[in-house]
Amino acid sequence: MLSLTSRIQRLRSAVAVLLLGPALSACAQTGQPPAPVAAQEPVPIQAQSPLGAYLASSAAATAGDYAAAADLSMQALAADPDNLDLMRRAFVFSTGEGRIEQSVQLARRLVQRDPEFPLAQMVLAFEDVGAGRPAEAEKRIARLPRSGINNLLLPVVGAWIATAQGKWDAAQASLKPLADISPLAGLYDYHTALIAARKGNQAETEAAIEALLKADETPPLRIVELAGLFYENAGRPDKAKAIYDVYQSRNPDTLYLTNAYKRVAGKVPPPRLALTDREGLAEALFDVASLIQRERQGNETALIYTRLVLHLRPDFPAAQMLLAEILENQNREAAAIKVYQTIGPDSPFRWVARLRVAGNRDAMGDTDGALADLKQMALERPERDDALGYAGDLLRQHSRFAEAVTLYDSAFGRIPKIERRHASLLFNRAIALERSGQVDRAIEDLQRALSLEPDQPYILNYLGYTWVDQGKNLDQGRKMLEKAVELRPRDGAIVDSLGWAFYRLGDLPRAVRWLERAVELKPGDATVNDHLGDVYWRTGRQREARFQWERALKLGPEPKDIPLIEQKLKQGLPTP
């Protein structure tokens, strides 16, 4: 009888996932849950045979069901415990699902067979630090290759492992390569400040923090929080408040500094600035995971690193938000909801987490439940417009335009003064107004939004196209569309609008050129193909026109456009 190893070699799936280096090879994620479900623990799946478990784990990974992939790969490994391929798969899926105890056990088995396996050594290094064995952790990371993502990961992780041993000079030397790379200089200063705080050197901490603040006129939240917390602990709450005020003035709707303002008002003492060994490693790993997620949304490596962050530091709201975002990108809405709901009611991240939960409920098909959540939030915070605006967005995305307008109107009723930050809300309401037949109001919103954001290409495009499509202000609309194309030359929808403007102006040669370009950029769009068909007909290219109209019908046009396209296929365009 063939061993499972031999059978797998004969029947290896094309979607097998192997961790060959510091990053996991990409898995395709397709589809969404078929019906609304509550966020709950997945039920373990049992395959009928070891080979079936192997193949099913590959299928589960391809479908984005990593919990099932982890269960099934463990079943396959139990039948063939010396299979290195299966061991790697089980380890990767277990780590990605946050089953860290299981991951550690598998990592110990893996490094005996494959000492150079990067992620296994990293997991064990974190366990060593947590168990008070930083010297062992240092030995583990010393053998890891300095390539790929490790060029970013190892300097910060190495610095915190050195810090755990009190090797301050070694920690600084480990971080030094980041200082020499301009985009990573902020990461160097950030961890230099944290390590200096751990060492208890206030002057070094302040110097690194001031370098961070000077390097960026609009520092991100984490730098603002670090700087403010330093000055709070240093007995300088006025300086901390000044830093918070600058951030709040640029982000007036944010709730992220709620707890910070309570502290500087003297109501709550500040938390300690010095991090433990585990917390420092968590900060290092979180920064790397965030950078990976920014570059490649839903990436498996970012998922694994974020799971490890939360193992090291379970109460880390920013990491909880990052994990849920990664799960969203993988179309795992129920899992994302569960993570968002772990954020405590007193956390300043809680409000945004609840908004995200509503978005995920809608993505799962429970639009009415999502709207009920958002309306409840609007009742709880009558001074805020965001829940109503988000509810309007959901309705607009489901083509419920008149209902969306009602909610947008309610949101604007809560805004005492419309400012630049409200341009997107004006734009969204304008879309709902135009699509519900309230064109004059839509144009008013678009013009007001454009006065707030004069170079916003999508506002320019929508207003210019609306005018052109109505046969009004054609020259002004064309100029807006030309500017929009200049700003977004590879956006097929915007290029289509410019081509349509030339068509309405009677400049058919330029209309053909731009609409053919639009179809190249956006070949699967029914409207773009329909427009090209019209201009082909007007230029005497009737056969090509009919081809474009037939293609438009196959691409799923809006219901109101279907009879118009069908009529053109039968009769062509009337004489202008």
Summary of the structure (lengths in Angstrom):
residues: 576
radius of gyration: 28.1
end to end distance: 77.8
largest distance: 84.8
contacts: 1906
relative contact order: 0.05
helix: 70%
strand: 0%
